[in-house]
Amino acid sequence: MKRRTFVKNLSLSAGLVMASSVIPAACQGTEKTNFELLDLHVHTTDKFTIENILEIGKKNQVKFGVVDHPISWALKDDNDLKNYIEKLRKYPVYIGLQPTYLGWSKNYSKELLAQVDYILMDPQMVPMGNGDTWRIWEFDTYIDDTEDFMKRYMDYSMEVLTKEPINIFGWPLFLPVCISRDYYKLWTEDRMQQIITAAKARNIAIEINDMSHTPHEEFILKAKAQGLKFTFGSDSRNNNVGRLAYCKRIAEKCNLTAADFYVPVKKG
Protein backbone atom coordinates (compact mmCIF):
# COMPACT_ATOMS: atom_id res chain seq x y z
CA MET A 1 0.00 0.00 0.00
CA LYS A 2 1.35 3.43 -0.93
CA ARG A 3 1.53 6.10 1.73
CA ARG A 4 -0.92 8.13 -0.36
CA THR A 5 -3.61 5.50 0.20
CA PHE A 6 -3.24 5.34 3.97
CA VAL A 7 -6.62 4.57 5.54
CA LYS A 8 -8.43 7.70 6.65
CA ASN A 9 -10.06 6.25 9.76
CA LEU A 10 -6.91 4.95 11.45
CA SER A 11 -7.98 6.33 14.80
CA LEU A 12 -11.06 4.06 14.80
CA SER A 13 -9.07 0.83 14.53
CA ALA A 14 -9.58 -1.69 17.32
CA GLY A 15 -6.71 -1.77 19.73
CA LEU A 16 -5.10 1.51 18.64
CA VAL A 17 -4.09 3.51 21.69
CA MET A 18 -5.99 6.75 21.89
CA ALA A 19 -3.91 9.13 23.91
CA SER A 20 -6.89 11.50 23.95
CA SER A 21 -8.69 9.06 26.23
CA VAL A 22 -6.53 10.24 29.11
CA ILE A 23 -7.43 13.89 28.60
CA PRO A 24 -9.99 15.18 31.10
CA ALA A 25 -13.38 16.16 29.75
CA ALA A 26 -12.75 19.69 30.94
CA CYS A 27 -9.99 19.98 28.35
CA GLN A 28 -12.12 18.78 25.47
CA GLY A 29 -13.93 21.05 23.03
CA THR A 30 -12.13 24.28 23.89
CA GLU A 31 -10.98 26.40 20.97
CA LYS A 32 -8.91 29.01 22.82
CA THR A 33 -5.20 28.58 22.17
CA ASN A 34 -1.97 30.33 23.13
CA PHE A 35 -0.37 29.63 19.77
CA GLU A 36 -0.97 30.03 16.07
CA LEU A 37 -2.65 27.07 14.40
CA LEU A 38 -0.24 25.66 11.84
CA ASP A 39 -0.74 22.24 10.24
CA LEU A 40 2.59 21.26 8.67
CA HIS A 41 1.54 17.82 7.47
CA VAL A 42 -1.01 18.05 4.68
CA HIS A 43 -1.07 16.60 1.18
CA THR A 44 -2.74 17.58 -2.05
CA THR A 45 -4.33 15.16 -4.51
CA ASP A 46 -5.86 15.52 -7.95
CA LYS A 47 -9.23 16.06 -6.28
CA PHE A 48 -8.08 17.85 -3.12
CA THR A 49 -6.15 20.83 -4.40
CA ILE A 50 -4.11 23.62 -2.89
CA GLU A 51 -7.13 25.88 -3.45
CA ASN A 52 -9.24 23.58 -1.28
CA ILE A 53 -6.61 23.75 1.46
CA LEU A 54 -6.44 27.53 1.37
CA GLU A 55 -10.21 27.81 1.51
CA ILE A 56 -10.28 25.66 4.65
CA GLY A 57 -7.45 27.67 6.14
CA LYS A 58 -9.24 30.96 5.61
CA LYS A 59 -12.46 29.62 7.07
CA ASN A 60 -10.87 28.03 10.14
CA GLN A 61 -7.95 30.43 10.65
CA VAL A 62 -5.30 27.76 10.14
CA LYS A 63 -2.06 28.04 8.19
CA PHE A 64 -0.54 25.12 6.34
CA GLY A 65 2.61 23.39 5.24
CA VAL A 66 2.22 21.07 2.26
CA VAL A 67 4.41 17.97 1.90
CA ASP A 68 5.02 15.40 -0.80
CA HIS A 69 7.18 12.30 -0.96
CA PRO A 70 10.58 12.35 -2.68
CA ILE A 71 10.19 8.86 -4.12
CA SER A 72 9.79 7.17 -7.52
CA TRP A 73 5.99 7.33 -7.58
CA ALA A 74 5.78 11.00 -6.50
CA LEU A 75 8.72 13.42 -6.78
CA LYS A 76 11.08 11.06 -8.59
CA ASP A 77 13.84 13.48 -9.63
CA ASP A 78 15.10 17.06 -9.68
CA ASN A 79 12.67 18.03 -12.41
CA ASP A 80 9.68 16.87 -10.36
CA LEU A 81 11.02 18.59 -7.26
CA LYS A 82 11.64 21.85 -9.12
CA ASN A 83 8.10 21.85 -10.53
CA TYR A 84 6.67 21.07 -7.11
CA ILE A 85 8.49 23.98 -5.48
CA GLU A 86 7.62 26.43 -8.25
CA LYS A 87 3.95 25.45 -8.18
CA LEU A 88 3.54 25.85 -4.42
CA ARG A 89 5.68 28.97 -4.11
CA LYS A 90 2.81 30.93 -5.65
CA TYR A 91 0.68 30.24 -2.58
CA PRO A 92 0.85 31.34 1.10
CA VAL A 93 1.92 27.92 2.39
CA TYR A 94 5.14 26.38 3.63
CA ILE A 95 6.72 23.87 1.25
CA GLY A 96 7.85 20.59 2.74
CA LEU A 97 9.07 17.11 1.88
CA GLN A 98 8.21 13.83 3.58
CA PRO A 99 10.91 11.24 2.82
CA THR A 100 10.13 7.57 3.43
CA TYR A 101 13.52 5.84 3.24
CA LEU A 102 17.09 6.35 4.39
CA GLY A 103 19.53 8.01 2.01
CA TRP A 104 16.81 9.58 -0.13
CA SER A 105 18.52 12.99 -0.38
CA LYS A 106 21.39 11.75 -2.58
CA ASN A 107 18.91 11.51 -5.46
CA TYR A 108 18.31 15.28 -5.50
CA SER A 109 20.54 18.31 -5.94
CA LYS A 110 21.57 20.20 -2.82
CA GLU A 111 20.57 23.46 -4.52
CA LEU A 112 16.97 22.32 -4.92
CA LEU A 113 16.72 20.78 -1.48
CA ALA A 114 17.89 24.09 -0.04
CA GLN A 115 14.78 25.72 -1.52
CA VAL A 116 12.41 23.54 0.53
CA ASP A 117 11.15 25.18 3.72
CA TYR A 118 11.32 22.05 5.87
CA ILE A 119 11.67 18.28 5.81
CA LEU A 120 9.47 15.97 7.87
CA MET A 121 10.41 12.31 8.18
CA ASP A 122 8.90 9.47 10.20
CA PRO A 123 10.19 5.99 11.09
CA GLN A 124 7.25 3.99 9.77
CA MET A 125 9.12 1.71 7.36
CA VAL A 126 11.14 -0.43 9.76
CA PRO A 127 13.72 -2.88 8.35
CA MET A 128 13.12 -6.46 9.52
CA GLY A 129 16.75 -7.43 9.09
CA ASN A 130 16.03 -9.98 6.35
CA GLY A 131 15.54 -7.58 3.46
CA ASP A 132 11.85 -7.05 4.18
CA THR A 133 10.23 -4.04 5.81
CA TRP A 134 7.45 -3.54 8.32
CA ARG A 135 5.05 -0.85 7.10
CA ILE A 136 3.76 -0.12 10.55
CA TRP A 137 0.89 2.15 9.53
CA GLU A 138 -0.88 -0.74 7.79
CA PHE A 139 -3.64 -2.43 9.76
CA ASP A 140 -2.46 -5.95 8.98
CA THR A 141 1.15 -5.42 10.09
CA TYR A 142 2.00 -8.41 12.28
CA ILE A 143 4.69 -8.41 14.95
CA ASP A 144 5.87 -11.86 15.99
CA ASP A 145 8.48 -10.77 18.57
CA THR A 146 7.63 -7.46 20.21
CA GLU A 147 11.01 -6.86 21.84
CA ASP A 148 12.88 -7.63 18.63
CA PHE A 149 10.59 -5.23 16.79
CA MET A 150 11.10 -2.47 19.36
CA LYS A 151 14.87 -2.83 19.12
CA ARG A 152 14.76 -2.55 15.34
CA TYR A 153 12.23 0.29 15.54
CA MET A 154 14.45 2.24 17.91
CA ASP A 155 17.55 1.56 15.80
CA TYR A 156 15.76 2.83 12.71
CA SER A 157 14.39 5.86 14.54
CA MET A 158 17.91 6.73 15.67
CA GLU A 159 19.14 6.53 12.07
CA VAL A 160 16.40 8.90 10.97
CA LEU A 161 17.15 11.30 13.83
CA THR A 162 20.94 11.23 13.60
CA LYS A 163 21.70 10.85 9.89
CA GLU A 164 18.87 12.24 7.78
CA PRO A 165 18.49 15.93 6.81
CA ILE A 166 15.22 16.60 8.63
CA ASN A 167 13.57 19.36 10.65
CA ILE A 168 10.57 17.45 12.03
CA PHE A 169 10.28 13.91 13.41
CA GLY A 170 6.83 12.71 12.32
CA TRP A 171 4.46 10.14 13.80
CA PRO A 172 6.50 9.90 17.03
CA LEU A 173 5.91 6.85 19.25
CA PHE A 174 3.33 5.36 16.89
CA LEU A 175 2.96 1.58 17.21
CA PRO A 176 1.44 -1.02 14.89
CA VAL A 177 -2.16 -1.81 15.79
CA CYS A 178 -1.33 -5.37 16.86
CA ILE A 179 0.88 -4.20 19.76
CA SER A 180 -0.58 -0.77 20.49
CA ARG A 181 -2.42 -2.06 23.56
CA ASP A 182 0.98 -2.14 25.24
CA TYR A 183 1.83 1.46 24.31
CA TYR A 184 2.59 2.66 27.84
CA LYS A 185 4.57 -0.47 28.67
CA LEU A 186 6.67 -0.40 25.49
CA TRP A 187 7.48 3.31 25.58
CA THR A 188 9.82 3.10 28.52
CA GLU A 189 11.66 6.04 30.08
CA ASP A 190 14.86 4.92 28.37
CA ARG A 191 13.32 4.68 24.90
CA MET A 192 11.59 8.03 25.19
CA GLN A 193 14.80 9.66 26.42
CA GLN A 194 16.79 8.23 23.51
CA ILE A 195 14.43 9.94 21.06
CA ILE A 196 14.45 13.22 22.98
CA THR A 197 18.24 13.28 23.26
CA ALA A 198 18.75 12.54 19.57
CA ALA A 199 16.21 15.17 18.50
CA LYS A 200 17.66 17.80 20.81
CA ALA A 201 21.19 17.22 19.51
CA ARG A 202 20.11 18.39 16.04
CA ASN A 203 17.26 20.76 16.98
CA ILE A 204 14.68 18.48 15.38
CA ALA A 205 11.07 19.33 16.26
CA ILE A 206 8.58 16.68 17.35
CA GLU A 207 5.31 16.36 15.47
CA ILE A 208 2.12 16.05 17.49
CA ASN A 209 0.16 13.87 15.09
CA ASP A 210 -3.57 14.35 15.01
CA MET A 211 -4.34 11.15 13.12
CA SER A 212 -2.47 8.76 15.38
CA HIS A 213 -2.97 10.77 18.61
CA THR A 214 0.72 10.56 19.42
CA PRO A 215 2.84 11.35 21.32
CA HIS A 216 1.22 11.26 24.75
CA GLU A 217 1.33 13.80 27.56
CA GLU A 218 4.29 12.31 29.45
CA PHE A 219 6.53 12.39 26.38
CA ILE A 220 5.52 15.92 25.43
CA LEU A 221 6.23 17.22 28.93
CA LYS A 222 9.62 15.49 29.01
CA ALA A 223 10.52 16.89 25.59
CA LYS A 224 9.32 20.37 26.52
CA ALA A 225 11.35 20.34 29.74
CA GLN A 226 14.46 19.56 27.69
CA GLY A 227 13.87 22.36 25.22
CA LEU A 228 12.40 20.59 22.21
CA LYS A 229 10.00 22.32 19.85
CA PHE A 230 6.77 20.87 18.47
CA THR A 231 4.61 21.00 15.36
CA PHE A 232 1.04 19.96 14.56
CA GLY A 233 0.29 17.53 11.75
CA SER A 234 -3.01 16.13 10.51
CA ASP A 235 -1.41 13.98 7.76
CA SER A 236 -4.59 14.59 5.79
CA ARG A 237 -5.42 14.88 2.13
CA ASN A 238 -9.10 15.75 2.55
CA ASN A 239 -11.34 18.11 4.52
CA ASN A 240 -9.74 16.94 7.78
CA VAL A 241 -6.76 19.22 7.20
CA GLY A 242 -6.36 21.74 9.98
CA ARG A 243 -8.90 20.23 12.35
CA LEU A 244 -6.19 19.25 14.84
CA ALA A 245 -8.56 18.34 17.67
CA TYR A 246 -6.11 16.07 19.50
CA CYS A 247 -3.21 18.41 18.85
CA LYS A 248 -4.98 21.36 20.41
CA ARG A 249 -6.24 19.45 23.43
CA ILE A 250 -2.92 17.85 24.35
CA ALA A 251 -1.00 21.08 23.70
CA GLU A 252 -3.30 22.98 26.03
CA LYS A 253 -3.05 20.23 28.63
CA CYS A 254 0.74 20.45 28.46
CA ASN A 255 0.63 24.28 28.59
CA LEU A 256 2.41 24.71 25.28
CA THR A 257 2.72 28.29 24.08
CA ALA A 258 3.91 29.90 20.87
CA ALA A 259 7.51 29.66 22.12
CA ASP A 260 7.26 25.86 22.16
CA PHE A 261 6.56 25.53 18.42
CA TYR A 262 8.86 25.22 15.45
CA VAL A 263 7.88 27.46 12.52
CA PRO A 264 9.73 26.97 9.24
CA VAL A 265 11.47 29.83 7.48
CA LYS A 266 10.16 30.40 3.97
CA LYS A 267 12.96 30.13 1.42
CA GLY A 268 11.27 32.15 -1.26
Beta strands, then each sheet from edge to edge (+ up, - down):
strand 1: 38-42
strand 2: 63-68
strand 3: 94-97
strand 4: 118-121
strand 5: 125-127
strand 6: 133-135
strand 7: 168-169
strand 8: 205-209
strand 9: 230-233
sheet 1: 1+ 2+ 3+ 4+ 7+ 8+ 9+
sheet 2: 5+ 6-
end
